[in-house]
Every structure is written in C-alpha cells, then in structure tokens.
Amino acid sequence: MGRQINGLLYFFITDIRYSLMIFWTILLGILGVSLTISYFLLGVEDGSLYFMFQFIYVYCGILGFITVRESIPFALKMGATRKNLFISLGLFFAAIALMKAVIANTLHTIILYFTDVTNLHTFGFMHVAQLMEDTWVNRVIIDMSVMFLFLTVMFLTGLIFYRYGLLGGGIVVGIEVIILFVGIAQGWLIDFFTDLFSDLKLTLFLQIFGIGIVIYLISFLLIRRVTTVSTK
C-alpha cells in the first residue's frame, strides 16, 4: 500500500512538472514587467501598480478538473486501487496547495523587502490578508486553504462530468449557476460576502480548508465506482 501511494505521488508530481514550470515562468514574467512599469511610474504623481499572486488559484482549479481525465484512467490501468488513489490524490492536492502558498508568499516577502530597500513605492501587492494581520504565516494559511478548496471542488466537478457525462455535469453546473444568480438577484449572497469581509478572521480560512476536506471525502463516493472509460 505504502509503495503504491509513493509511486502514485511520484507520477502526479512528474505529470504536472512541465505545466508548473510554464505557469511560474509566465507568472514571474508578468511580475518582472510589473516591477519595470512601477519603476517608470516613480515620476508620475500618485502613480502605483499592484500585483496579485492569487492567479495561482486559477491554476489549482484547472489542475483539479483535468486530474480526473488525465491521471485517474492511467493510474487504474497501472493497477492502482481506488483506495490508494483516493489517499494519494488527497495528499497530492494538500502538498501542491502548501508548496504554492509557501513559494508565492516567500517571493511576496522578498520582493516587498526589495521595493523597500530601493524605495520603489509605486509597486505593491494585493492580498486578502491585508484586511487582517498581514503576516507571512497568515498569507500562507489563507492561500493554502483557498487553493485546496479550488482543487477539491473542481476535482469533484470533474468526477461528475467523467462519471455522468456532459448531461449530468451540465445539470449540476446549471443548478450551481442558478443558485448564484438567485443569490445575487435577491441580495442575500452580496450581503453574505459583505458581512464576511467586514469582520474577517483567520478562523474563516481554517473552516474553508475543512470544507475542502469534506468535499474531497464526498468525492470518494465517485472514485470508488470510477472506471478507465469516461461517460460521453
């Protein structure tokens, strides 16, 4: 069991290595351009530019979705049990979320130090942690929690599409969109987020991480019946 889980983790990591390199190359390239533009804004009154590392959330969402179609069939064909697949994917998602959160926020801290030393006051970062105590640890916890939620939600969505096809997946997504529009139209969704951000606490993101765990546990109901062939 342990050897199979280690083998699956190695496979998942090597499988996304290339896409990770591409993603970080593009993201760091955009960061470099942003710093350059900020330098030229030094002579502009009230000129400033802000950057967000939270683009990594989008990558995690996409990764969670495509993992179903690209990794699960191959792992099953190689003889992986569904239980080991479930355990290894959970560890993989948690590790990816933690790794990306640590890297992004370490770069965040280093670049802020650089801009302070060089007096590049026209450049800054945007992060939800600024609404509370903005520390490296808090930013890591926030980013890890949100990324893990993105991974698990999109993984479960991918499983629904894989198991029930476009019709089943479309129905589920359609219901979610309807609920979203109704919430916006009636105002309760907007009120919910307004109240949420008016008194933001770190415990909220720990709860978000817990929700991600629950969603991932639910996905086992589909993983236990998944096959190497998706439903069209």
C-alpha positions in Angstrom: 0.0 0.0 0.0 2.7 2.5 1.0 4.8 1.8 -2.1 1.8 2.2 -4.4 0.9 5.5 -2.8 4.5 6.7 -3.1 4.5 5.6 -6.7 1.3 7.5 -7.4 2.6 10.6 -5.8 5.7 10.5 -7.9 3.5 10.0 -11.0 1.3 13.0 -10.1 4.3 15.3 -9.4 6.2 14.4 -12.6 3.0 14.7 -14.6 2.5 18.3 -13.7 6.1 19.4 -13.6 6.1 20.8 -17.1 2.9 22.8 -16.6 4.1 24.1 -13.3 7.3 25.4 -15.0 5.3 27.1 -17.7 2.9 28.6 -15.2 5.6 30.0 -12.9 7.6 31.3 -15.9 4.6 33.3 -17.2 3.7 34.5 -13.7 7.2 35.6 -12.9 7.5 37.2 -16.3 4.4 39.3 -15.6 5.8 40.2 -12.1 9.0 41.3 -13.8 7.1 43.5 -16.2 5.0 44.9 -13.4 8.2 45.9 -11.4 9.6 47.5 -14.5 6.4 49.6 -15.1 6.5 50.6 -11.4 9.9 52.0 -11.9 8.8 54.3 -14.7 5.8 55.3 -12.6 8.1 56.9 -10.0 7.9 60.2 -11.8 4.1 60.0 -12.1 2.1 61.7 -9.4 0.0 59.2 -7.5 1.3 56.5 -9.9 1.1 53.0 -8.5 0.8 49.4 -9.7 -0.4 46.4 -7.7 0.2 42.7 -8.3 -1.6 39.6 -7.1 0.0 36.1 -6.7 -3.6 34.8 -6.4 -3.6 33.8 -10.1 -2.3 30.5 -8.6 -5.9 29.9 -7.5 -7.0 29.6 -11.1 -4.2 27.1 -11.9 -5.3 24.9 -9.0 -8.9 24.9 -10.2 -7.8 23.8 -13.6 -5.5 21.2 -12.2 -8.2 19.7 -10.0 -10.5 19.4 -13.0 -8.1 17.9 -15.5 -6.6 15.5 -13.0 -9.7 13.3 -13.3 -9.4 12.7 -17.1 -5.6 12.7 -17.3 -4.4 10.9 -14.2 -7.2 8.6 -12.9 -7.6 6.3 -16.0 -3.8 5.9 -16.3 -3.4 5.1 -12.6 -6.2 2.5 -12.7 -4.7 0.9 -15.8 -1.4 0.6 -14.0 -3.1 -1.4 -11.2 -3.7 1.3 -8.6 -6.5 0.5 -6.1 -9.2 3.1 -5.7 -8.5 3.5 -2.0 -4.8 4.2 -2.7 -5.8 6.5 -5.5 -8.0 8.5 -3.2 -5.4 8.8 -0.4 -2.6 9.7 -2.8 -4.7 12.4 -4.6 -5.7 13.9 -1.3 -2.0 14.1 -0.2 -1.0 15.5 -3.6 -3.6 18.2 -3.5 -2.6 19.3 0.0 1.1 19.3 -0.9 0.5 21.3 -4.1 -1.6 23.9 -2.2 1.0 24.2 0.6 4.0 24.3 -1.8 2.5 27.0 -4.0 1.4 29.0 -1.0 4.9 28.9 0.5 6.6 29.8 -2.7 4.3 32.6 -3.6 4.4 34.3 -0.2 8.1 33.9 0.2 8.5 35.7 -3.1 6.0 38.2 -1.8 8.1 38.9 1.3 11.4 39.1 -0.7 10.0 41.5 -3.3 8.5 43.7 -0.6 11.9 43.9 1.1 13.5 44.8 -2.3 11.0 47.5 -3.0 11.5 49.0 0.5 15.3 49.0 0.0 15.1 50.6 -3.4 12.3 52.9 -2.4 10.1 51.5 -5.2 7.0 52.8 -3.5 4.9 52.7 -6.7 4.7 48.9 -6.5 2.6 46.9 -4.1 0.8 43.6 -3.6 -2.9 42.9 -3.1 -3.8 40.2 -0.7 -6.9 39.4 1.4 -4.6 39.2 4.5 -4.3 43.0 4.3 -7.8 43.1 5.7 -6.5 41.5 8.9 -2.9 40.9 10.3 -0.8 40.7 7.2 2.0 38.2 8.1 3.7 35.5 6.1 2.1 32.7 8.1 -1.4 34.2 7.7 -0.9 34.6 3.9 0.3 31.0 3.6 -2.7 29.7 5.6 -5.2 31.7 3.5 -3.7 30.8 0.2 -3.3 27.1 1.0 -6.9 26.9 2.3 -8.4 28.6 -0.8 -6.3 26.6 -3.2 -7.1 23.3 -1.6 -10.8 24.2 -1.8 -10.4 25.1 -5.5 -8.6 21.8 -6.1 -11.3 19.7 -4.4 -14.3 21.5 -5.8 -13.0 21.3 -9.4 -11.9 17.7 -8.8 -15.4 16.7 -7.7 -16.9 18.6 -10.6 -14.5 16.8 -13.0 -15.6 13.4 -11.5 -19.2 14.3 -12.1 -18.5 15.0 -15.7 -16.4 11.9 -16.0 -19.0 9.7 -14.4 -22.2 11.1 -15.8 -21.1 12.8 -19.0 -21.9 16.2 -20.3 -25.6 15.9 -19.4 -25.0 15.0 -15.8 -22.2 17.5 -15.3 -24.1 20.2 -17.2 -27.2 19.8 -14.9 -25.0 20.1 -11.7 -23.2 23.2 -13.0 -26.5 24.7 -14.2 -28.0 24.3 -10.8 -25.0 26.0 -9.2 -25.2 28.9 -11.7 -29.0 29.3 -11.0 -28.3 29.4 -7.2 -25.6 32.0 -7.8 -27.8 34.3 -9.9 -30.7 33.9 -7.5 -28.4 34.8 -4.6 -27.2 37.9 -6.4 -30.7 39.0 -7.6 -32.2 38.6 -4.1 -29.2 40.3 -2.5 -28.5 37.7 0.2 -25.3 36.5 -1.5 -23.9 40.0 -1.6 -24.9 40.7 2.0 -23.2 37.4 3.0 -19.9 38.4 1.5 -20.2 42.0 2.8 -20.7 40.7 6.3 -17.9 38.2 5.8 -15.3 40.7 4.8 -16.4 43.3 7.4 -15.1 41.1 10.2 -12.5 38.8 8.5 -10.7 36.3 10.8 -8.1 33.6 10.1 -10.5 31.0 11.5 -12.7 31.5 8.4 -9.9 30.1 6.2 -9.3 27.2 8.5 -13.0 26.5 8.1 -12.6 26.8 4.3 -9.8 24.2 4.5 -12.2 22.0 6.5 -14.9 22.4 3.8 -12.3 21.4 1.2 -11.6 18.2 3.2 -15.3 17.4 3.4 -15.8 17.9 -0.3 -12.8 15.7 -1.0 -14.3 13.0 1.3 -17.5 13.2 -0.7 -15.5 12.6 -3.9 -14.7 9.1 -2.7 -18.3 8.1 -3.5 -17.5 8.6 -7.2 -13.9 7.4 -7.1 -14.9 4.0 -5.7 -17.0 3.5 -8.9 -14.8 5.2 -11.4 -13.6 3.2 -14.4 -10.9 3.7 -17.0 -13.5 4.9 -19.5 -15.4 8.1 -19.1 -19.1 8.6 -19.9 -19.6 10.6 -23.0 
